[in-house]
Amino acid sequence: MSTRSISESSATYLPNAEDRRQLIDIKESLSALQEETQQLLDKQFDAMAAQNDFPVAMLKVPGSPDRPLTPELADVLFKVADQLSRGKAIFVAPYDTKLTTQDAADYLGISRPTLVKLLEQGDIPFTRVGRHRRVMLSDLQHYAVTQHDKNMQIFDAIAADEDPRATLDNPLIS
């Protein structure tokens, strides 16, 4: 699996063809684990977990101590394995990572000049390091969510104005 790093504490994981087969197996295993976990009722689970000999799934990495595989971590691993098995890249970074304008533009899927306009308009906060701009990953995520919400409101307003019965060729009308 190849990686590319934006900062010291982040990495983008790109699966190669050999790793994809293993990732599909991992995804299927984690999926089965999720299904089994969801079938247990909370009350029964709490009673069983209170026992001293309750089995806990452990994450074993050579050279590191064993760690319990929490439901949150299993969910993250399931999502990562799913995306990697589809040949997609996964970006892992701390929430407080500072990105260059090019990395930030790539993250949002826009050009760097468009991102710079958004920064200069005050739509996205940034800091200057010398003559360079740096953008917090958390600010980019907040901007992306805000833009998504605005777009959904616009789509809802458009949909509210339309009458599906006004279209004669509408396949939804029988």
N, C-alpha and C positions, 0 to 999 in steps of 0.2 A: 504494500500500500504506500503510495507516495504522498508526501505532505508538502505544503507551502505555508510559510509563516508570515503573518502580517506584523506581529510583535513577538516579543520573547515569550509571552504567556498565552499565545493563541496559535492555532494551526488549522489548516484546511486539509481534510483527509479525502483523497481521491482513490477509489478502488481500482485495482487492475483486474484483468480478466480472471486470473487465478484465484484471487481473493473473493470474487463475487459468489462462487459456488459455496465456499465456507460460510459466507455471510447469509446466504439463503437458509442454510442449515441452522445457523444461530437464530435467525428471525423466526423460523418455524418452532424451534425449541422454546424461545421466549414467548411466542404466541400461545403455545400449549400451556406454559406456566401461567400466563395471564388468565386464560380460560378457567384453569383449575382454581386459581385464587378467587376469581369472581364468583364461582359456584358456592364457595363457603359463606355461610351466614355470619354476620359480624358477631353475634352472640356466641356461637359455637367456636369461632376463631379465637375470641378473647379468652374463653375457657381453656382451650388447648394451649394457647400461647403462654398462659400463666404457669404451665407445668415446667419443671426443671429440664425434662428431657425432650422438650419440643424441638423438632428439627427445623433449622433455619438454613435457607439456601445461602451458600457462601461464594464470594467472588475470589478466585484464587489466581494470583498473578505471580509468576516466578520472581523471587527476590523481594517480595513485599508480603506483609502480614495479610492473612485471610481477613476479608471484610464481609459483613452481612449484606446480602443483596436485598435492599429495601424495595418496596413496591415502586417508589419514585425512580430509583436507579434502574430497575428492571424496565420501566416504561421508557426511560430515555434510551437505554440500550436497544430496546425493541424498535424504536423509531429510527435510531442510527443504523441498525442492521437492515431495516426495511429500505431506507434510502440508498445505502451503499449497495445493496443487492440489486437495485434498479440502475446502478451505474452513476448515481448522482453524487456530487461532492457534499461533504458535511463540513461546516465551519464551526469550530469550537473555540470560544474566547470568553474571558471574564467579562462581566457586564460593564466594568469600568475601563475597558480597552479604548485607547485613543487611536483613531484611524487617520491616515492621510486623506486628502480630498479625493484622490483616485480610488483608494480602497472604499471610501464612503460612497462614492458614485457607483462603483461596482455593486456594492451591497444593495443600494436602492434600485439598481437597474436603469440608471440615467447617465447622461454624459457628465464629464467633469465640469465643463462650463455651466451647465444647467445647475449642478450642485453649488457651484461658487455663487451663482445668482441667488439661490435660496439662502445661502449663508449671509450674503451681503444684505438681503432684504430682511434678515432677522427671523426667518422661518425656522431655522435650525441653529441652535447655539454652537459656537466654536471658540477656540482659543488660538492665539498666535504663538508660534515658537520661532522666534526670529522673523523671517518673512513668510514662513509657512503656516498654513492653517491646519489645525487638528480638531477632529470631531469625535465626541464620545459615542460609543456604540449604543449606549442607553438612550441618548438623544435621537439617534437615527431610528431606533425601534419606536420611540414615542412618536416621531414624525410620521413613520410609515403607518402606524395604527391610526393616528389622527386623520391622515389622508384617506385611508381605507374607510373609516367611518363617514367622512364627508362624501366620498363617492357612493357609498351605500345609501345615504340620505338622498342624494341626487337621483339615483336609480329608483328609489321608492317613490319619490315625487313624480318622476316620469311615468312609472307604472300606475300610480293613482289617477293620473290624468287620462290614461288610455282606457277605452271601453272595448274589451275583446269581442263583444257582439257587433261592433261596428265594422269588423273585417269579415267580409263574406267568405273568404278562403281560409278562415281560421280552423285548423284541424282539431282544436279543442272543443269546438261546437259541433254537436252531432245533428 
